[in-house]
Structures are given as structure tokens and as C-alpha cells.
Amino acid sequence: MEKMLIEVSLIDKMGSDLSVVNAARVSFANKHEEFNDTKDTKLISFLAKHGHWSPFAHCSAQFHIRAPVFVARQLVKHQVGLSWNEISRRYVDQEVEIYEPKEWRARPDKSIKQGSAEEVVDINPRGDIVNHYEHAIKQAKWSYEQLLRQGVAPEMARMVLPQAMMTEWYWSGSLYAFARVCNLRLDKTAQKETQWVAEEISTQIKPHFPQSWKYLTEETNGIPGH
């Protein structure tokens, strides 16, 4: 399944649910040495529901992600509270990896201006869609490699590479910022491939900030991004 081609790895994290409540309570010169399941959970719920985002910004996470360029260009639009460093084809000319979907989603209803339908386009029996796709990809890769052989700089040769090329990046940011990313990208109208990235981010970050993540995402009416 093409979902497996997209990789998301939590590299590092800072803070905990206790960090959040202590950041909030410092206004009153208070501090807890241990997380109180009742009082501190209630405080986290209140902070999330009423949009008090700054305490959640004292916790952070770093991910390493591999995904197609067209997915990366959607996700890099999220800027606030996040930092992004990506592999550059200005400097490297290693083998190009291409994302190859196993299914081709149909266009949505004409009344919808973006996204795709749940239906899958039937590419059998001739497989024309796959053949056209593979031909275009092979031509792009050959042209790229030929330009390099002719001595063209990688920063110019890369112009022929398709959006289906795999890329990778480090993505770091605050807990609040990643909650906003996931709330927006897990929406059913988001592109499937970006949903897969958001699902992995959510799955991997949740165990480290269980209460904060719960109230920043699935169980609050004041979720970031909405």
C-alpha cells in the first residue's frame, strides 16, 4: 500500500503534560512536582477549550518525514510555531525515488473545488493510467540524469523532476503547532496523503503528552485550527 511509502519518525521531544500546567501556574507563582490526574487534567482542559495556547508552546517535538514533494508542499504551508529543514537537490544528485500510488482516486463532485472522491478510478484491464504515469516518470528521470551527465548544475537539472519525487525533512515545533497541523490535516477534506502524515504525527506524539493532546485535538470544542 502506498501509505507505507510515507515515513514519519519522532526523533526527539521536550516537556510533558506537567510542563504545560507549570507554565500556566507560574503566573500565580505555583508549581507542581508531579502531575495531578484530577486538578492538572482539569486545567489542561480549560486551557485548550479557552484558547490559552502559550502553555502548550513550552513543549515541543521533532520529526523526520519522508513523503512525495506534493505532500511536502502542502504541509510546509504550516509556518507558525514550526521549523522545517529539507533535503536540497541544489546540493545532492543521488538516485531519484518516485512515489507510485497503487490506487487512483476519482475527481470529486463538480460542486467541490478540491480533493478527491472515495471512488477509485478503474484502470483495468489496459492499465492506461499506470502506463502514462510510468512513462512520464521515466522520461523525467532520464532527462534529469542526462542533464547531469552533460555537466549541468544540480540546481538547474532538478527543474525537470516531478512532484511525485520523494523528499525528506526535519520538522520541529511546539505541541500547540502540531495540534493545529493535525486538526487541519485530519479533516476529511484534506488530501489523503497529508492525512496519513498527520495520523502518524498524532499517533507518535500522543503517548508523550496524553492529556494535552487529548484536549488539543479530539475532545475539545476549542481545538487549534478550527
Residue, then its C-alpha position, 0 to 999 in steps of 0.5 A: m500500500e502506498k501509505m507505507l511509502i510515507e515515513v514519519s519518525l519522532i526523533d526527539k521531544m521536550g516537556s510533558d503534560l506537567s510542563v504545560v500546567n507549570a507554565a500556566r501556574v507560574s503566573f500565580a507563582n505555583k508549581h507542581e512536582e508531579f502531575n495531578d490526574t484530577k486538578d492538572t487534567k482539569l486545567i489542561s482542559f480549560l486551557a485548550k477549550h479557552g484558547h490559552w495556547s502559550p502553555f502548550a508552546h513550552c513543549s515541543a517535538q521533532f520529526h523526520i518525514r519522508a513523503p512525495v514533494f506534493v505532500a511536502r508542499q502542502l504541509v510546509k504551508h504550516q509556518v507558525g510555531l514550526s521549523w522545517n529543514e529539507i533535503s536540497r537537490r541544489y546540493v545532492d544528485q543521488e538516485v531519484e525515488i518516485y512515489e507510485p500510488k497503487e490506487w487512483r482516486a476519482r475527481p470529486d463532485k463538480s460542486i467541490k473545488q478540491g480533493s478527491a472522491e472515495e471512488v477509485v478510478d478503474i484502470n483495468p484491464r489496459g492499465d492506461i493510467v499506470n502506463h502514462y504515469e510510468h512513462a512520464i516518470k521515466q522520461a523525467k528521470w532520464s532527462y534529469e540524469q542526462l542533464l547531469r551527465q552533460g555537466v549541468a548544475p544540480e540546481m538547474a537539472r532538478m527543474v525537470l523532476p516531478q512532484a511525485m519525487m520523494t523528499e525528506w525533512y526535519w520538522s520541529g515545533s511546539l505541541y500547540a503547532f502540531a495540534r493545529v497541523c493535525n486538526l487541519r490535516l485530519d479533516k476529511t477534506a484534506q488530501k489523503e496523503t497529508q492525512w496519513v502524515a498527520e495520523e502518524i504525527s498524532t499517533q507518535i506524539k500522543p503517548h508523550f503528552p496524553q492529556s494535552w493532546k487529548y484536549l488539543t485535538e479530539e475532545t475539545n470544542g476549542i481545538p487549534g485550527h478550527 
